Amino acid sequence: MLFETQEESEYRAHLRGLRAAGGQIDWAMTRIDMLCGRLSQPTTYRLSLFVPDPEDGPGRSGPDS
C-alpha cells in the first residue's frame, strides 16, 4: 500500500502530487480503492501497487512437478 487516508481531499491532493511528479509510478500497476464506510467505520481511500507473483517462487509448482 502506498497511501491511505479517511480524508477525500487529502487523498486527491496526494494523487495530484504523484501525477505532477511524473514517472515515479507505473499507473498501469496501481489500484485505487474507496472502501465505503458505515456508521461504525468511516470511508477509507487507498492507493496500492500490484505486486506480481514470482514465476518460480516458493510454494509454486512448475510444469515439471
C-alpha positions as CSV (number, residue, x, y, z in Angstrom):
1,M,0.0,0.0,0.0
2,L,1.3,3.4,-0.9
3,F,-1.1,5.7,0.8
4,E,-4.3,5.5,2.9
5,T,-6.5,8.2,4.5
6,Q,-10.0,8.9,5.6
7,E,-9.9,12.4,4.2
8,E,-11.0,12.6,0.5
9,S,-9.4,16.0,0.0
10,E,-6.1,14.7,1.3
11,Y,-6.3,11.6,-0.9
12,R,-7.0,13.7,-4.0
13,A,-4.1,16.1,-3.2
14,H,-1.7,13.1,-2.8
15,L,-2.8,11.7,-6.2
16,R,-2.3,15.1,-7.8
17,G,1.2,15.4,-6.3
18,L,2.1,11.9,-7.6
19,R,0.8,12.7,-11.1
20,A,2.6,16.1,-11.2
21,A,5.9,14.4,-10.2
22,G,5.6,12.2,-13.3
23,G,7.3,8.9,-14.0
24,Q,7.6,7.7,-10.4
25,I,4.7,5.2,-10.5
26,D,3.6,2.8,-13.2
27,W,0.0,3.7,-13.2
28,A,-0.9,0.5,-15.0
29,M,0.1,-1.3,-11.9
30,T,-1.9,0.8,-9.4
31,R,-5.1,0.1,-7.6
32,I,-7.2,2.9,-6.4
33,D,-9.9,1.9,-3.8
34,M,-12.6,3.7,-1.9
35,L,-13.7,1.5,0.9
36,C,-17.3,2.6,1.7
37,G,-17.8,3.4,5.3
38,R,-20.8,2.8,7.6
39,L,-21.8,4.3,10.9
40,S,-19.2,2.2,12.8
41,Q,-16.4,2.7,10.2
42,P,-15.6,5.8,8.2
43,T,-14.9,5.7,4.4
44,T,-11.3,5.0,3.6
45,Y,-9.3,5.9,0.4
46,R,-6.4,3.7,-0.5
47,L,-3.7,3.7,-3.2
48,S,-1.9,0.4,-3.7
49,L,0.5,-1.2,-6.2
50,F,0.0,-4.7,-7.6
51,V,2.9,-6.9,-6.9
52,P,3.3,-9.8,-9.4
53,D,3.9,-13.3,-8.1
54,P,7.4,-14.6,-8.9
55,E,7.1,-17.3,-11.6
56,D,9.1,-19.9,-9.7
57,G,8.8,-18.6,-6.1
58,P,8.5,-20.8,-3.0
59,G,5.3,-22.9,-2.8
60,R,4.6,-22.7,-6.5
61,S,4.7,-25.9,-8.6
62,G,6.1,-25.7,-12.1
63,P,5.0,-27.7,-15.1
64,D,7.6,-30.4,-14.3
65,S,6.0,-31.2,-10.9
